[in-house]
Amino acid sequence: MYDYIKGKLTNKSNSSKGTFVTVETAGVGYLLEVTTRDYTNAKDDEIKIYTVLLHREDKMSLCGFLHKEDRDIFNILTSVSGVGSKMALTLLDEFESSELIGFVIDGNFKELTRAKGVGPKLAQKIILELKDKLMNYQTKEPIKISSIKPADSQAVEDAQTVLVSLGYERKEIQDAITKALTVTTSSAEDILKEALKILSN
């Protein structure tokens, strides 16, 4: 329903119920639950915040993210059975989006258990379901990267598959990965981290 809200940051609140910011635009103040990282970083009067509308039986609420990739990862996390909005926010508080994707690609469920409330069984379930969602997303045709070397091909393929599954356009992915490869070629996680930085600017 809402992609993002751009307006004036008018209030911040932190309680046992969560961390929240209020953004006013066109005379309406929107209350959004955010990660503690975004709560800390939301300092400017004018901000742009990417949104997710949560619709439950008893209420409707908004979650907000300063970076589009965090919002996209949040949506994928909450598609895993047993992972609600609070758990997804906890995971995004503990790890950067690129770290989470890296753990999924590597099948490293033990790292996920560092997040509060995530036990080994849930961590393995998250890895299993997310890997299926991220890595089995089929593109119509390969995205050509002119600077790619044979040794980099699998890492680049994994990185672009994840970016496609997150909803980025082919031209955006091509440009971002090409730029990322000038910084790193070591792993899919590192390429993703650089590409996501570029895409978020």
C-alpha atoms as a printed R data frame, in Angstrom:
    type eleno elety resid chain resno      x       y       z
1   ATOM     1    CA   MET     A     1  0.000   0.000   0.000
2   ATOM     2    CA   TYR     A     2  2.811   2.411   0.924
3   ATOM     3    CA   ASP     A     3  6.282   2.195  -0.639
4   ATOM     4    CA   TYR     A     4  7.870   4.948   1.409
5   ATOM     5    CA   ILE     A     5  7.034   8.064   3.389
6   ATOM     6    CA   LYS     A     6  9.085  11.222   3.047
7   ATOM     7    CA   GLY     A     7  8.557  13.941   5.621
8   ATOM     8    CA   LYS     A     8  9.585  15.537   8.879
9   ATOM     9    CA   LEU     A     9 10.791  13.451  11.813
10  ATOM    10    CA   THR     A    10  8.674  14.788  14.687
11  ATOM    11    CA   ASN     A    11  9.115  12.226  17.461
12  ATOM    12    CA   LYS     A    12 11.094   9.193  18.609
13  ATOM    13    CA   SER     A    13 10.057   6.813  21.385
14  ATOM    14    CA   ASN     A    14 11.690   3.756  22.920
15  ATOM    15    CA   SER     A    15  9.849   1.451  25.334
16  ATOM    16    CA   SER     A    16  9.290  -2.194  26.179
17  ATOM    17    CA   LYS     A    17  6.842  -2.294  23.252
18  ATOM    18    CA   GLY     A    18  9.560  -1.392  20.753
19  ATOM    19    CA   THR     A    19 11.308   1.519  19.076
20  ATOM    20    CA   PHE     A    20  9.188   3.985  17.098
21  ATOM    21    CA   VAL     A    21  9.501   7.143  15.042
22  ATOM    22    CA   THR     A    22  6.790   9.541  13.899
23  ATOM    23    CA   VAL     A    23  7.101  11.058  10.440
24  ATOM    24    CA   GLU     A    24  4.762  13.887   9.457
25  ATOM    25    CA   THR     A    25  3.838  14.520   5.857
26  ATOM    26    CA   ALA     A    26  0.904  16.517   4.448
27  ATOM    27    CA   GLY     A    27 -0.350  17.147   7.968
28  ATOM    28    CA   VAL     A    28 -0.505  13.449   8.901
29  ATOM    29    CA   GLY     A    29  1.840  11.873  11.465
30  ATOM    30    CA   TYR     A    30  2.733   8.252  10.696
31  ATOM    31    CA   LEU     A    31  3.899   6.081  13.607
32  ATOM    32    CA   LEU     A    32  6.410   3.489  12.423
33  ATOM    33    CA   GLU     A    33  8.139   0.727  14.343
34  ATOM    34    CA   VAL     A    34 11.827   0.627  13.418
35  ATOM    35    CA   THR     A    35 15.002  -1.259  14.289
36  ATOM    36    CA   THR     A    36 17.108   0.214  17.077
37  ATOM    37    CA   ARG     A    37 19.817   0.891  14.481
38  ATOM    38    CA   ASP     A    38 17.464   3.024  12.385
39  ATOM    39    CA   TYR     A    39 16.080   4.603  15.566
40  ATOM    40    CA   THR     A    40 19.598   5.776  16.418
41  ATOM    41    CA   ASN     A    41 20.411   6.891  12.868
42  ATOM    42    CA   ALA     A    42 17.140   8.803  12.309
43  ATOM    43    CA   LYS     A    43 18.450  12.238  13.208
44  ATOM    44    CA   ASP     A    44 17.673  14.546  10.292
45  ATOM    45    CA   ASP     A    45 14.473  16.576  10.335
46  ATOM    46    CA   GLU     A    46 13.595  15.457   6.809
47  ATOM    47    CA   ILE     A    47 13.789  11.697   6.269
48  ATOM    48    CA   LYS     A    48 12.680   9.103   3.737
49  ATOM    49    CA   ILE     A    49 11.561   5.836   5.263
50  ATOM    50    CA   TYR     A    50 10.558   2.648   3.409
51  ATOM    51    CA   THR     A    51  7.426   1.058   4.812
52  ATOM    52    CA   VAL     A    52  5.639  -2.225   5.398
53  ATOM    53    CA   LEU     A    53  1.953  -2.254   6.344
54  ATOM    54    CA   LEU     A    54  1.134  -5.030   8.829
55  ATOM    55    CA   HIS     A    55 -2.502  -6.090   8.950
56  ATOM    56    CA   ARG     A    56 -3.548  -8.257  11.875
57  ATOM    57    CA   GLU     A    57 -7.001  -9.202  13.114
58  ATOM    58    CA   ASP     A    58 -6.879  -6.735  15.990
59  ATOM    59    CA   LYS     A    59 -4.866  -3.855  14.528
60  ATOM    60    CA   MET     A    60 -2.939  -2.350  11.633
61  ATOM    61    CA   SER     A    61  0.582  -0.956  12.034
62  ATOM    62    CA   LEU     A    62  3.559   0.268  10.036
63  ATOM    63    CA   CYS     A    63  7.194  -0.801  10.129
64  ATOM    64    CA   GLY     A    64  9.784   1.534   8.657
65  ATOM    65    CA   PHE     A    65 13.331   1.208   7.320
66  ATOM    66    CA   LEU     A    66 15.882   3.815   6.310
67  ATOM    67    CA   HIS     A    67 17.242   1.479   3.616
68  ATOM    68    CA   LYS     A    68 15.220  -0.299   0.946
69  ATOM    69    CA   GLU     A    69 17.233  -3.521   1.196
70  ATOM    70    CA   ASP     A    70 16.375  -3.828   4.896
71  ATOM    71    CA   ARG     A    71 12.686  -3.514   4.058
72  ATOM    72    CA   ASP     A    72 13.022  -6.154   1.342
73  ATOM    73    CA   ILE     A    73 14.862  -8.570   3.668
74  ATOM    74    CA   PHE     A    74 12.214  -7.924   6.355
75  ATOM    75    CA   ASN     A    75  9.479  -8.985   3.910
76  ATOM    76    CA   ILE     A    76 11.348 -12.170   3.012
77  ATOM    77    CA   LEU     A    77 12.062 -12.974   6.677
78  ATOM    78    CA   THR     A    78  8.402 -12.604   7.667
79  ATOM    79    CA   SER     A    79  7.434 -15.001   4.877
80  ATOM    80    CA   VAL     A    80  9.162 -17.777   6.857
81  ATOM    81    CA   SER     A    81  6.671 -19.621   9.055
82  ATOM    82    CA   GLY     A    82  7.428 -18.887  12.695
83  ATOM    83    CA   VAL     A    83  9.101 -15.540  11.997
84  ATOM    84    CA   GLY     A    84  6.920 -12.565  12.886
85  ATOM    85    CA   SER     A    85  7.628  -8.863  12.569
86  ATOM    86    CA   LYS     A    86  9.296  -8.649  16.005
87  ATOM    87    CA   MET     A    87 11.664 -11.512  15.220
88  ATOM    88    CA   ALA     A    88 12.476 -10.053  11.799
89  ATOM    89    CA   LEU     A    89 13.282  -6.680  13.392
90  ATOM    90    CA   THR     A    90 15.459  -8.463  15.976
91  ATOM    91    CA   LEU     A    91 17.420 -10.201  13.223
92  ATOM    92    CA   LEU     A    92 17.893  -6.928  11.337
93  ATOM    93    CA   ASP     A    93 19.066  -5.311  14.582
94  ATOM    94    CA   GLU     A    94 21.671  -8.004  15.131
95  ATOM    95    CA   PHE     A    95 22.907  -8.331  11.535
96  ATOM    96    CA   GLU     A    96 23.347  -6.194   8.446
97  ATOM    97    CA   SER     A    97 21.212  -7.294   5.477
98  ATOM    98    CA   SER     A    98 24.306  -8.461   3.597
99  ATOM    99    CA   GLU     A    99 25.375 -10.550   6.612
100 ATOM   100    CA   LEU     A   100 21.991 -12.282   6.771
101 ATOM   101    CA   ILE     A   101 22.126 -13.058   3.068
102 ATOM   102    CA   GLY     A   102 25.687 -14.346   3.462
103 ATOM   103    CA   PHE     A   103 24.644 -16.720   6.265
104 ATOM   104    CA   VAL     A   104 21.825 -18.023   4.055
105 ATOM   105    CA   ILE     A   105 24.107 -18.581   1.062
106 ATOM   106    CA   ASP     A   106 26.691 -20.342   3.255
107 ATOM   107    CA   GLY     A   107 24.090 -22.302   5.253
108 ATOM   108    CA   ASN     A   108 25.598 -20.884   8.452
109 ATOM   109    CA   PHE     A   109 22.674 -21.272  10.868
110 ATOM   110    CA   LYS     A   110 24.887 -21.095  13.961
111 ATOM   111    CA   GLU     A   111 25.556 -17.381  13.398
112 ATOM   112    CA   LEU     A   112 21.810 -16.670  13.408
113 ATOM   113    CA   THR     A   113 21.509 -18.020  16.948
114 ATOM   114    CA   ARG     A   114 23.389 -14.922  18.140
115 ATOM   115    CA   ALA     A   115 20.103 -13.025  17.720
116 ATOM   116    CA   LYS     A   116 17.904 -12.946  20.810
117 ATOM   117    CA   GLY     A   117 15.176 -15.595  20.724
118 ATOM   118    CA   VAL     A   118 16.603 -17.532  17.765
119 ATOM   119    CA   GLY     A   119 17.379 -21.124  18.685
120 ATOM   120    CA   PRO     A   120 19.136 -23.722  16.504
121 ATOM   121    CA   LYS     A   121 15.878 -25.207  15.133
122 ATOM   122    CA   LEU     A   122 14.455 -21.846  14.082
123 ATOM   123    CA   ALA     A   123 17.832 -20.767  12.671
124 ATOM   124    CA   GLN     A   124 17.989 -23.910  10.511
125 ATOM   125    CA   LYS     A   125 14.409 -23.348   9.370
126 ATOM   126    CA   ILE     A   126 15.190 -19.740   8.405
127 ATOM   127    CA   ILE     A   127 18.262 -20.857   6.447
128 ATOM   128    CA   LEU     A   128 16.344 -23.613   4.668
129 ATOM   129    CA   GLU     A   129 13.348 -21.496   3.656
130 ATOM   130    CA   LEU     A   130 15.286 -18.337   2.807
131 ATOM   131    CA   LYS     A   131 17.844 -20.172   0.708
132 ATOM   132    CA   ASP     A   132 15.001 -21.621  -1.315
133 ATOM   133    CA   LYS     A   133 13.414 -18.176  -1.757
134 ATOM   134    CA   LEU     A   134 16.651 -16.325  -2.533
135 ATOM   135    CA   MET     A   135 18.703 -18.807  -4.527
136 ATOM   136    CA   ASN     A   136 16.023 -20.564  -6.592
137 ATOM   137    CA   TYR     A   137 14.665 -17.365  -8.081
138 ATOM   138    CA   GLN     A   138 15.099 -17.842 -11.817
139 ATOM   139    CA   THR     A   139 15.980 -14.973 -14.130
140 ATOM   140    CA   LYS     A   140 14.705 -15.026 -17.717
141 ATOM   141    CA   GLU     A   141 18.264 -14.672 -18.997
142 ATOM   142    CA   PRO     A   142 21.674 -14.117 -17.390
143 ATOM   143    CA   ILE     A   143 22.664 -10.558 -16.580
144 ATOM   144    CA   LYS     A   144 25.871  -9.838 -18.465
145 ATOM   145    CA   ILE     A   145 28.695  -8.300 -16.461
146 ATOM   146    CA   SER     A   146 31.535  -7.221 -18.772
147 ATOM   147    CA   SER     A   147 34.240  -7.143 -16.080
148 ATOM   148    CA   ILE     A   148 33.567 -10.647 -14.739
149 ATOM   149    CA   LYS     A   149 36.420 -13.151 -14.612
150 ATOM   150    CA   PRO     A   150 35.847 -16.928 -14.768
151 ATOM   151    CA   ALA     A   151 36.914 -17.310 -11.122
152 ATOM   152    CA   ASP     A   152 34.272 -14.789 -10.044
153 ATOM   153    CA   SER     A   153 31.370 -16.271 -12.015
154 ATOM   154    CA   GLN     A   154 29.671 -18.309  -9.257
155 ATOM   155    CA   ALA     A   155 29.913 -15.520  -6.676
156 ATOM   156    CA   VAL     A   156 28.505 -13.009  -9.184
157 ATOM   157    CA   GLU     A   157 25.725 -15.399 -10.202
158 ATOM   158    CA   ASP     A   158 24.732 -15.920  -6.561
159 ATOM   159    CA   ALA     A   159 24.817 -12.180  -5.889
160 ATOM   160    CA   GLN     A   160 22.694 -11.261  -8.894
161 ATOM   161    CA   THR     A   161 20.161 -14.022  -8.143
162 ATOM   162    CA   VAL     A   162 19.637 -12.602  -4.656
163 ATOM   163    CA   LEU     A   163 19.308  -9.041  -5.988
164 ATOM   164    CA   VAL     A   164 16.723 -10.159  -8.548
165 ATOM   165    CA   SER     A   165 14.749 -11.917  -5.795
166 ATOM   166    CA   LEU     A   166 14.813  -8.661  -3.804
167 ATOM   167    CA   GLY     A   167 13.078  -6.877  -6.670
168 ATOM   168    CA   TYR     A   168 15.873  -4.821  -8.227
169 ATOM   169    CA   GLU     A   169 15.781  -4.127 -11.965
170 ATOM   170    CA   ARG     A   170 18.250  -5.787 -14.344
171 ATOM   171    CA   LYS     A   171 20.000  -2.497 -15.263
172 ATOM   172    CA   GLU     A   172 20.338  -1.567 -11.565
173 ATOM   173    CA   ILE     A   173 21.852  -4.970 -10.792
174 ATOM   174    CA   GLN     A   174 24.236  -4.840 -13.737
175 ATOM   175    CA   ASP     A   175 25.527  -1.377 -12.805
176 ATOM   176    CA   ALA     A   176 25.781  -2.156  -9.077
177 ATOM   177    CA   ILE     A   177 27.644  -5.454  -9.500
178 ATOM   178    CA   THR     A   178 29.987  -3.953 -12.086
179 ATOM   179    CA   LYS     A   179 30.915  -1.214  -9.595
180 ATOM   180    CA   ALA     A   180 31.096  -3.713  -6.708
181 ATOM   181    CA   LEU     A   181 33.608  -5.832  -8.636
182 ATOM   182    CA   THR     A   182 36.025  -2.893  -8.690
183 ATOM   183    CA   VAL     A   183 36.105  -3.115  -4.881
184 ATOM   184    CA   THR     A   184 35.895  -6.852  -4.162
185 ATOM   185    CA   THR     A   185 35.675 -10.223  -5.891
186 ATOM   186    CA   SER     A   186 36.242 -12.446  -2.883
187 ATOM   187    CA   SER     A   187 32.774 -13.860  -2.232
188 ATOM   188    CA   ALA     A   188 29.078 -13.507  -3.051
189 ATOM   189    CA   GLU     A   189 28.518 -11.963   0.398
190 ATOM   190    CA   ASP     A   190 31.146  -9.264  -0.160
191 ATOM   191    CA   ILE     A   191 29.888  -8.518  -3.671
192 ATOM   192    CA   LEU     A   192 26.346  -8.256  -2.306
193 ATOM   193    CA   LYS     A   193 27.456  -5.980   0.519
194 ATOM   194    CA   GLU     A   194 29.067  -3.553  -1.930
195 ATOM   195    CA   ALA     A   195 26.204  -3.790  -4.433
196 ATOM   196    CA   LEU     A   196 23.602  -3.092  -1.751
197 ATOM   197    CA   LYS     A   197 25.570  -0.039  -0.607
198 ATOM   198    CA   ILE     A   198 25.537   1.262  -4.161
199 ATOM   199    CA   LEU     A   199 21.835   0.504  -4.665
200 ATOM   200    CA   SER     A   200 20.867   2.243  -1.415
201 ATOM   201    CA   ASN     A   201 22.470   5.558  -2.446
